Structure formats: C-alpha cells, structure tokens
Amino acid sequence: MIPSSKLLGRSSAAFELARAIVKAAPTDASVLIVGESGTGKEVVARTVHSRSKRADAPFIAINCGAITPSLAESELFGHEKGAFTGAVSRSLGCFERAHTGTLFLDEVTEMPMSIQIQLLRVLETGTFHRVGGTELVKVDVRIIAATNRDLEQTVKGGRMRSDLLYRLAVFPIKVPPLRERKTDIAYLANRFLEQLAEQEGVKKTLTRAAITHLQQYNWPGNIRELKNTITRAYILAEGNEIHIPPMRPFFRDTMPIRQSDRLRIPVGTSIAAAERSLILATLDHYEGDKKRSALALGISVKTLQNRLDQIQSEPGATASRTAPESATSSA
C-alpha cells in the first residue's frame, strides 16, 4: 500500500500543502482542514496523525453529517448502561476510544448545535460525562476537523458557533481542488495504478493520449473521482495499455445553487432559471419584503410582482421556490 503522504502530489500547491502538514504535525494544535468534496481531506488528517507524536496511538474518524442528532452525544461521549432504551451496557464514545491519539471530525459543520456546545466544553476542559453518567471522564485527544463548506457563510448562516470554529481552526489547512493543480493528475493517476497493480498482480500503463485527456478534464469530484476513473479504466482495459477517451461529467450542474447570502450560477444556466433563482433568493434574503427586494434588484415593486406571478404559474412552481435553498455538499 502506498503511504498516504505520497498521494498529495508534486505541484507547487501540493508542496505547500505538505509544508503545512509538516508544520502542524509535531504540535498538539487543533487542525481544521478545508476543501471541496473528494480533495483528500481525510488523507491529510491521517498524514498529520502519522507524523505526530501520537502516531502509535489510535486515529478515530467520525462523519458528523452521518449521525443523527439523537445519537450524536452517545457517539462522541459514550453512554452508561440503562442511559436510554437499548443501552444494555456501557459504551465508550469516540473521545475515549481516541484517548492519547487523534479524533478526526469529518464534515464538522454538520454537527448539531447542541453537540457543538458540548464539544466546545470538551476542547476547553478535556473532560465530559458519558450519557447517563455522573463520573467525570478526562481524555487526552488531539482534534482534527474537516469541512467542505464556506466557513464564513456557515457561521453567518447559524450552522456553526464562531467560538467553536476558532477553537478548531488553531491551524487551518486548505486543500486545493484538483483543477487548480492539474500537473498532479498524471502523478496521482500513476500512484493509483501502482496500488491496483499491487492488489491485482497485473501492471498496466496509461497511454500518452489518456494522460492528456485526464489533464483536460476539470474533475468536479477531485481526487476521489480521479481514483474511481483510473480503477474503472484499469478494469476495462483488455491489454496492458489503458486508453481513456475525452471525458465529460456524468451530469452537468446548470441549476443555480443558494449558499447563505450568495447565489452560484454555473455557466450554461438559462437566463430564465438565473432570473428566477435570483428573484427568489433576494426575496428570501429580505424575509419577503418586496419593497427592499425590488430596490436591491433594481426593478419596481410592480415588476417584481409580475415576475413572481409568472414564477407561480410555471409548472413545478413549488420546486422552483425551494431550489435556491440547497447548498453544495461534499466527497
């Protein structure tokens, strides 16, 4: 298996990332890794851990967006026997299992607000109570967190406490998307091929044209998408040479996406869809105040009302109203 540190790349951006890891690793400072879905945030977290003085201790990872609010407290802090229905025995949470090691909180901005308050206290005191318990548990854990969201907008939107963010981001690390370091594509593709050759016992190579096509693609799914593409091409290759044709996305995102007080409109969006989303997002931003919304849009209240009437009469009008509320996700 190829060490995770070799999967960072060889571009100047990758070297800056490696430099940040080397600086952060020997310390006990909390690290916040920020990057798009699929950029390898967990690889970075594991590399920080492997280079730290805690390398021989546990590395425990939890996806904060995958646990329900009702179970989040138990998952993080554990519970005592009888604490709730189904608690037939004591269970240790992530903090205790990561004792003396590293706890990786992936997608930390998805953590329920009530748990954020408790997490802040643990970071300040190093102590907590298991659910249903009275014993004060003390742990020695280094926290590494990650998110694919815009931090400023996440705080402004009320999804995350600013004081918790400051505690987590003692040492922030930004992971650049693959489209901003295309010189790494061939290097990373060959590293993935090395892994596959080791697993399957058959060495295969990319043709020059395949590498060119890989470098011409924008990789919305980043390194995760690249790895999946290489794996699929390796499996489909009939000989020892891998041919990859010019690539296109599986789907084209041409719907405007609302991100707190901003609206992202992809190239290729129709003028009608862009106008509809801008009107609805502005109206929502001003809490339904048509006069302020019209002023911000540079149109009269009457024109705004006419546009709203048109939107309301469109097929799927309900969906149109809710579409701008969705925000970008991860990998």
Secondary structure, DSSP 8 states (H G I E B T S, - for coil): ---GGGGS-SSHHHHHHHHHHHHHTTS---EEEE--TTS-HHHHHHHHHHTSTTTTS-EEEEETTSS-HHHHHHHHH-B-TTSSTT--S-B--HHHHTTTSEEEEETGGGS-HHHHHHHHHHHHHSEEE-BT--SEEE---EEEEEESS-HHHHHHTTSS-HHHHHHHTTEEEE---GGG-GGGHHHHHHHHHHHHHHHHS---EE-HHHHHHHHHS--TTHHHHHHHHHHHHHHH-SSSEE-------SS---S-EEETTEEE--TT--HHHHHHHHHHHHHHHTTT-HHHHHHHHTS-HHHHHHHHHHHHHSTTHHHHHHGGG------
